[in-house]
């Protein structure tokens, strides 16, 4: 009996030990599951925040144009950003060859079906006289040739150059021909106005080449892709000296707005492609410079801004003295790294970018962060208002009127600086207090961390009231290439990519000066035509630099192109 009791007791003890082991294992597994749930909750919160940001980027309106969602959770986002499809690489529309007209030469298309306009070219005053005896020449024939012109409708312009025959016995040529129109591309059939329109439509309007070919075909002009590409390349060679002068002046600017965006090159020289290149933009006081480069590295910024890659310092000014440079940009590390390493270089970071971080934080968790986001946007709005007053006060104090007006301007500037300091201090106090708050949501922590990391470049705007608080200027400048990228997807070759940057540099600088790019390009190409189809140099080139141009030329180039 005792033996059975002992055996049963041992059996129960073994069962208890087994249950204790199973209980410990279950407790450990339960603890692991709790930790996994915590990790998954954090991951879900992060993914939800990123999804909300991406949804706003794709479907939402610009955060600078729409008010944040109301604290009650009302959503005012809409879908107004629709992307269209463009012509992709390698997609060639079949071109139906135009029928050749009677006597048509090989390689030439027949444009006889297009509207025709005749232009008579004659010597000043009509007719031509012998320079020796003043005896008038006798008109006997016309020298006629054709050009394809591009206006609202494509037409063929017949230029008739009057020819005159000598009637006297004096020495000299027996016949003379009146001068004709200046041809920028000597062997081309396109007028300078057509070439200017082609550049404007292709690069300023952002149309793809296939779209241009289809549009011309709809107007009755069957023009091949290679012909348009060759014309753009020839025009780019004529614009090269103009671009070089713009780049040189842009590099000497004391302040630059800078930004960059991706660009695709489908058949790069150093690979099978496609390759991702980068389009940089640098905006000075009166110039806009686009740089196409295979990399997004700091070497591009250093090369353009004049930073010695060996020492990491700004190269001396032309007089040998030290240079100072202010760069307005987003938070890309290349700009921040240059600011930390380079003496005399000051970073001004974009307040519009930091505002977007707070907008996106509110989108990620509208239930808990709606009031928090609204308060932060109100603080940033107050800072913008203070900066606007500071800019106006600073402009008034630069050249104040004598007497009491000067005293009032100085007092207004002091008050503006006080208002700025107050608005900035409100942001600083809220930032420091909230960063210590333990219960703040992760999207809000991320926005505050970014504000803390970039604080020095954001607060540095106090010393430069003449510069805007944001980097919207460079983003607007890149908008046109981005539209072109959406329509054409990029460039086929390295040369085509750099050609696009050249034309954008010239047209954006012209628009910055308030010029009509179509009129300006036509005038420049006319000047190249009068220069025997060669790029301009010397005083002829200086005349077309907007900062050197005369008031009369600027007024003329600001007008729409003449018709008729």
C-alpha positions in Angstrom: 0.0 0.0 0.0 2.8 2.4 0.9 4.7 1.5 -2.3 1.6 2.5 -4.4 1.3 5.8 -2.6 5.0 6.6 -3.1 4.7 5.7 -6.8 1.6 7.8 -7.2 3.3 10.7 -5.4 6.3 10.5 -7.7 4.0 10.3 -10.8 2.2 13.5 -9.6 5.5 15.2 -8.9 6.7 14.4 -12.5 3.4 15.7 -13.9 3.7 18.9 -11.8 7.3 19.4 -13.0 6.2 18.9 -16.6 3.3 21.4 -16.1 5.7 23.9 -14.6 8.0 23.6 -17.7 5.1 23.9 -20.0 3.8 26.9 -18.1 7.3 28.6 -18.3 7.4 27.9 -22.0 4.0 29.4 -22.5 4.9 32.5 -20.5 8.0 33.0 -22.6 6.0 32.5 -25.8 3.4 34.9 -24.5 6.1 37.5 -23.7 7.6 37.0 -27.2 4.1 37.5 -28.8 3.6 40.7 -26.8 6.9 42.0 -28.0 6.0 41.0 -31.6 2.7 42.8 -31.3 4.4 45.9 -30.1 6.8 45.8 -33.0 4.0 45.1 -35.5 2.0 48.0 -34.1 5.0 50.3 -34.6 5.5 49.0 -38.1 1.8 49.4 -38.9 1.9 53.0 -37.7 5.0 53.7 -39.8 3.5 52.1 -42.9 0.2 53.9 -42.4 2.0 57.2 -42.1 4.0 56.6 -45.3 0.8 55.5 -47.1 -0.9 58.7 -46.1 2.0 60.7 -47.3 2.2 58.9 -50.6 -1.6 59.2 -51.2 -1.3 62.9 -50.7 1.6 63.1 -53.1 -0.2 61.2 -55.8 -3.8 62.3 -55.3 -3.8 65.3 -53.0 -3.5 69.0 -53.8 -0.4 71.0 -53.1 0.1 71.6 -49.4 0.8 75.3 -50.2 -2.6 75.8 -51.9 -5.0 74.0 -49.6 -5.8 74.4 -45.9 -5.1 71.4 -43.6 -7.9 69.1 -42.7 -10.3 70.3 -40.0 -9.8 69.0 -36.5 -13.1 67.1 -36.9 -11.4 65.0 -39.6 -13.0 66.6 -42.6 -10.9 65.9 -45.7 -10.5 68.6 -48.3 -8.1 66.7 -50.6 -9.0 66.3 -54.2 -7.7 64.7 -57.3 -6.6 67.4 -59.6 -3.2 66.1 -60.6 -3.7 63.9 -63.6 -0.8 62.6 -65.6 -0.9 62.1 -69.2 0.8 59.6 -71.4 3.6 60.7 -73.6 5.7 59.2 -76.3 8.1 56.6 -74.9 11.6 55.7 -76.1 11.8 53.8 -79.3 8.2 54.5 -80.2 8.2 55.8 -83.7 5.1 56.7 -85.5 5.0 55.5 -89.1 5.5 58.4 -91.5 3.8 58.3 -94.8 6.0 59.7 -97.5 4.5 62.7 -99.3 4.1 62.5 -103.0 6.9 64.2 -104.9 5.9 67.1 -107.1 6.9 67.5 -110.7 10.6 68.2 -110.8 11.0 67.5 -107.1 14.6 66.8 -106.1 15.8 63.7 -104.3 15.5 64.1 -100.6 13.2 67.0 -100.8 9.5 66.9 -99.8 6.8 68.6 -101.8 5.2 71.6 -99.9 3.3 73.0 -102.9 0.0 72.2 -101.2 0.7 74.5 -98.3 -0.4 78.2 -98.3 2.2 80.3 -100.0 3.2 83.9 -99.2 5.6 85.8 -101.4 8.0 88.3 -99.9 9.8 90.8 -102.2 13.4 91.7 -101.3 14.8 94.7 -102.9 17.5 97.3 -102.3 16.8 100.2 -100.1 14.9 102.8 -102.2 14.1 100.2 -104.9 16.5 99.3 -107.7 20.3 99.5 -107.8 22.6 102.1 -109.3 26.2 101.8 -110.4 28.5 102.9 -107.6 30.8 104.6 -110.2 28.4 106.6 -112.5 25.1 106.3 -110.7 23.5 104.7 -113.8 20.5 102.6 -112.7 20.6 98.8 -113.3 17.9 97.2 -115.3 15.6 94.7 -113.6 15.6 91.5 -115.5 14.9 88.5 -113.3 14.2 87.4 -109.7 16.3 85.0 -107.6 13.7 82.9 -105.8 14.0 80.2 -103.1 11.6 78.8 -100.6 11.5 78.3 -96.9 9.0 76.5 -94.7 7.7 78.9 -92.1 5.8 78.1 -88.9 3.1 80.3 -87.7 -0.4 79.4 -86.6 -0.6 77.4 -89.8 2.4 76.1 -91.6 3.1 77.9 -94.9 5.7 78.1 -97.6 7.3 81.6 -97.8 8.7 82.3 -101.2 11.5 84.9 -101.0 12.1 86.8 -104.2 15.3 88.6 -104.3 15.4 91.2 -107.0 18.2 90.9 -109.6 19.6 93.8 -111.6 21.8 93.9 -114.7 24.3 96.6 -115.5 23.4 98.9 -118.4 26.6 101.0 -118.3 30.2 100.1 -119.4 31.8 100.7 -116.0 33.9 98.0 -114.4 32.4 95.7 -111.9 29.9 92.9 -111.7 27.4 92.8 -114.4 24.5 91.6 -112.2 23.6 92.1 -108.6 21.0 90.4 -106.4 19.2 92.0 -103.5 20.0 90.7 -100.1 17.6 88.0 -98.8 16.5 86.9 -95.3 19.1 86.0 -92.7 19.3 82.2 -92.5 20.6 80.9 -89.2 20.8 77.3 -90.6 22.2 78.0 -94.0 21.3 74.7 -95.7 18.0 74.2 -93.9 14.6 74.8 -95.4 13.2 76.2 -92.2 12.9 79.9 -91.4 14.3 81.4 -88.2 10.7 81.8 -87.0 10.0 78.1 -87.6 13.2 77.2 -85.6 12.3 79.5 -82.8 8.8 78.0 -82.6 10.2 74.5 -82.7 12.5 75.2 -79.7 9.6 76.9 -77.8 7.2 74.0 -78.4 9.7 71.3 -77.8 11.4 72.6 -74.6 9.3 75.6 -73.3 5.9 74.0 -73.9 7.3 70.5 -73.1 5.9 68.7 -76.1 7.4 65.4 -77.2 8.9 65.2 -80.7 6.3 62.7 -81.8 3.6 65.1 -80.7 5.3 67.9 -82.8 5.5 65.7 -85.8 1.8 64.7 -85.5 0.8 68.4 -85.0 2.7 69.5 -88.1 1.2 66.6 -90.1 -2.2 67.7 -89.1 -1.4 71.1 -90.7 -0.2 69.4 -93.9 3.6 69.4 -93.3 5.1 65.9 -93.3 8.5 66.4 -91.5 10.6 63.6 -90.4 11.9 63.1 -86.8 15.6 63.2 -87.9 15.0 66.6 -89.7 13.6 68.1 -86.5 16.3 66.6 -84.4 19.0 68.0 -86.7 17.4 71.4 -86.7 17.4 71.5 -82.9 21.0 70.4 -82.7 22.0 73.1 -85.2 20.1 75.7 -83.2 21.7 74.5 -80.0 25.2 75.1 -81.5 24.2 78.7 -82.3 22.9 79.1 -78.7 26.0 77.7 -77.1 27.9 81.0 -76.7 24.8 82.6 -75.1 24.6 79.7 -72.7 28.3 80.0 -71.8 27.8 83.7 -71.0 24.8 83.0 -68.8 26.6 80.2 -66.9 29.6 82.5 -66.3 27.4 85.2 -64.8 25.3 82.7 -62.8 28.5 81.3 -61.2 29.5 84.8 -60.0 26.2 85.3 -58.2 26.4 85.8 -54.4 23.1 84.0 -53.9 21.7 80.9 -55.7 18.5 79.0 -55.5 19.4 75.3 -56.2 17.5 72.1 -56.8 17.7 68.9 -58.9 15.5 66.3 -60.4 16.0 63.0 -62.2 16.3 62.7 -66.0 16.6 59.6 -68.2 19.0 59.0 -71.0 18.0 55.9 -73.0 21.2 55.3 -74.9 24.1 56.8 -72.9 27.6 56.8 -74.3 29.0 54.8 -71.4 26.4 52.0 -71.2 23.6 50.2 -72.8 21.0 52.3 -70.9 18.6 53.5 -69.9 20.5 55.6 -67.3 19.3 58.0 -64.7 20.9 61.4 -65.1 20.2 64.5 -63.0 19.1 67.9 -64.1 20.3 70.7 -61.7 19.1 74.2 -61.7 20.8 77.3 -60.2 18.9 80.6 -60.1 20.8 83.9 -59.6 19.5 87.4 -59.6 19.1 87.7 -63.4 20.1 84.3 -64.7 18.8 80.7 -64.6 21.3 77.9 -65.3 20.4 74.3 -66.0 23.1 71.6 -65.7 22.6 68.1 -67.0 25.0 65.6 -65.4 25.1 61.8 -64.9 25.5 62.1 -61.1 23.8 63.8 -58.2 27.1 64.1 -56.3 28.5 67.1 -54.7 31.0 67.5 -57.5 28.3 69.1 -59.6 27.6 71.7 -57.0 31.3 72.3 -56.4 32.0 72.7 -60.1 29.2 75.3 -60.6 29.6 77.1 -57.3 33.4 77.4 -57.6 34.3 75.1 -54.7 37.8 73.7 -54.9 37.4 69.9 -54.7 40.8 69.5 -53.0 40.5 72.0 -50.2 36.7 72.2 -50.1 36.8 76.0 -50.0 35.4 78.6 -52.3 37.8 79.8 -54.9 38.9 83.5 -54.5 37.0 86.2 -56.3 38.3 87.9 -59.4 40.1 90.5 -57.3 41.7 87.8 -55.3 39.6 88.5 -52.2 37.5 86.0 -50.3 34.1 85.0 -51.8 30.8 84.6 -50.0 28.0 82.5 -51.3 24.4 81.9 -50.0 22.5 78.8 -51.3 18.8 78.4 -50.8 17.9 74.7 -51.1 16.0 71.8 -49.6 17.6 69.4 -47.1 19.6 67.3 -49.6 22.8 66.3 -47.9 25.0 67.7 -50.7 24.0 71.2 -49.8 24.3 70.6 -46.1 27.8 69.0 -46.5 29.0 71.9 -48.6 27.8 74.4 -45.9 29.6 72.5 -43.1 32.9 72.2 -45.0 33.1 75.5 -46.9 34.0 78.7 -45.3 32.0 81.6 -46.6 29.1 79.4 -47.8 25.8 79.9 -46.0 22.8 77.5 -46.2 19.3 78.8 -46.2 16.8 76.0 -46.0 13.3 76.0 -47.3 10.5 76.7 -44.9 7.9 75.4 -47.4 9.7 72.0 -47.2 9.5 71.9 -43.4 5.9 72.9 -43.6 5.2 69.9 -45.7 6.6 67.6 -43.0 4.0 68.9 -40.6 1.2 68.6 -43.1 2.2 65.0 -43.8 2.3 64.3 -40.1 -1.3 65.5 -39.8 -2.3 63.4 -42.8 -0.7 60.3 -41.2 -2.7 60.5 -38.0 -5.5 63.1 -38.5 -7.4 61.9 -35.4 -4.7 62.7 -32.9 -2.6 65.3 -34.7 -5.2 67.5 -36.3 -4.9 70.3 -33.7 -1.2 69.8 -33.4 -0.7 70.3 -37.2 -3.0 73.3 -37.2 -1.0 75.0 -34.5 2.3 74.4 -36.3 1.0 75.7 -39.6 -0.3 78.9 -37.7 3.2 79.4 -36.3 4.8 79.0 -39.7 2.2 81.4 -41.2 3.1 84.0 -38.6 6.8 83.6 -39.5 6.0 84.2 -43.2 4.0 87.3 -42.3 6.9 88.6 -40.2 9.3 87.9 -43.0 7.2 89.8 -45.5 7.2 92.8 -43.2 10.9 92.5 -42.6 11.6 92.4 -46.4 9.5 95.5 -47.0 11.1 97.3 -44.1 14.6 96.3 -45.3 13.9 97.5 -48.8 12.6 100.8 -47.4 15.8 101.3 -45.3 18.3 100.6 -48.1 17.8 103.9 -49.8 15.6 106.0 -47.4 14.5 109.5 -48.0 16.4 112.2 -46.1 15.3 113.6 -42.8 12.5 112.2 -40.8 11.8 109.4 -43.3 15.2 107.9 -42.6 14.4 107.7 -38.9 11.0 106.2 -39.5 12.5 103.6 -41.9 15.1 102.6 -39.3 12.4 102.3 -36.6 10.2 100.2 -38.9 13.2 97.9 -39.5 13.8 97.5 -35.8 10.2 96.6 -35.2 10.2 94.1 -38.1 13.3 92.4 -36.7 11.5 92.2 -33.3 8.4 90.7 -34.9 10.6 88.1 -36.7 12.4 87.2 -33.5 9.1 86.8 -31.7 7.7 84.5 -34.4 10.9 82.4 -34.6 11.1 82.2 -30.8 7.5 80.8 -30.6 8.6 78.0 -33.0 11.8 77.4 -31.0 10.0 77.1 -27.7 7.3 74.8 -29.1 10.0 72.7 -30.7 12.0 72.2 -27.6 9.0 71.5 -25.4 7.4 69.0 -27.7 10.6 67.1 -28.4 10.6 66.1 -24.7 7.0 64.9 -24.8 6.9 61.1 -24.3 3.5 60.5 -25.8 3.9 62.2 -29.1 3.0 60.2 -32.2 5.8 59.0 -34.5 4.9 61.2 -37.5 5.1 64.2 -35.3 8.4 63.1 -33.8 9.8 62.7 -37.4 8.7 66.3 -38.3 10.2 67.7 -35.2 13.4 65.8 -35.7 13.8 67.2 -39.2 13.1 70.7 -37.8 15.7 70.2 -35.2 18.3 68.9 -37.6 17.9 71.7 -40.1 17.3 74.5 -37.6 20.4 76.5 -38.2 19.8 76.8 -41.9 16.1 77.7 -41.3 16.9 80.4 -38.6 19.7 81.9 -40.8 17.0 83.7 -42.9 17.1 86.5 -40.3 20.4 87.8 -41.8 19.1 87.8 -45.3 15.7 89.5 -45.4 16.1 90.2 -49.1 15.8 86.4 -49.8 12.6 84.4 -49.8 11.9 81.9 -47.0 11.4 79.1 -49.4 13.0 77.5 -52.4 9.9 77.6 -54.6 11.8 79.6 -57.3 13.9 76.6 -58.2 11.0 74.1 -58.0 9.0 76.3 -60.4 12.0 76.4 -62.7 12.1 72.6 -62.8 8.4 72.3 -63.4 8.8 72.8 -67.1 11.5 70.1 -67.6 9.4 67.8 -65.4 6.5 68.3 -67.8 8.8 67.5 -70.7 10.0 64.4 -68.9 6.4 63.2 -68.4 5.6 63.8 -72.1 8.8 62.4 -73.6 10.3 60.3 -70.7 13.7 61.8 -71.2 16.4 62.1 -73.9 17.7 59.5 -76.3 21.4 60.4 -76.1 23.9 62.3 -73.9 24.0 65.1 -76.5 20.3 65.5 -76.6 20.1 65.7 -72.8 22.8 68.5 -72.7 21.1 70.2 -75.6 17.9 70.4 -73.5 19.8 72.0 -70.7 21.3 74.5 -73.0 17.9 75.6 -74.4 16.3 75.7 -71.0 19.1 77.9 -69.7 18.6 80.4 -72.5 14.8 80.4 -72.5 14.5 80.5 -68.7 17.0 83.5 -68.4 15.0 85.3 -71.1 11.8 84.7 -69.3 13.4 85.9 -66.1 14.1 89.2 -67.8 10.4 89.4 -68.9 11.1 88.7 -72.6 8.9 86.8 -75.0 11.1 83.8 -75.8 9.7 83.4 -79.3 10.5 86.9 -80.2 13.9 86.8 -78.5 15.0 83.5 -80.1 13.9 84.7 -83.5 15.9 87.9 -83.2 18.9 86.0 -82.0 18.7 83.5 -84.9 18.3 86.4 -87.3 21.5 87.9 -86.0 23.2 84.5 -86.5 21.9 84.5 -90.0 23.4 87.9 -90.7 26.6 86.4 -89.2 26.8 83.8 -92.1 25.0 81.2 -89.9 27.7 81.3 -87.2 27.3 81.8 -83.5 27.6 85.4 -82.3 30.8 86.7 -80.6 32.0 90.0 -79.1 29.6 93.0 -79.1 27.1 91.1 -81.2 26.7 88.5 -78.5 26.8 91.1 -75.7 23.8 92.8 -77.2 21.6 89.7 -76.6 22.6 89.2 -72.9 19.5 90.5 -71.0 21.6 92.3 -68.4 23.6 94.2 -71.1 20.8 94.7 -73.7 19.5 98.2 -74.4 16.1 99.3 -73.2 14.9 99.5 -76.8 15.9 95.9 -77.5 14.4 94.6 -74.2 11.1 96.4 -75.1 11.1 94.9 -78.6 11.9 91.4 -77.4 9.2 91.5 -74.8 6.5 91.9 -77.4 4.8 89.1 -79.3 6.3 88.2 -82.7 5.2 90.2 -85.6 2.6 88.7 -87.9 2.1 88.9 -91.6 
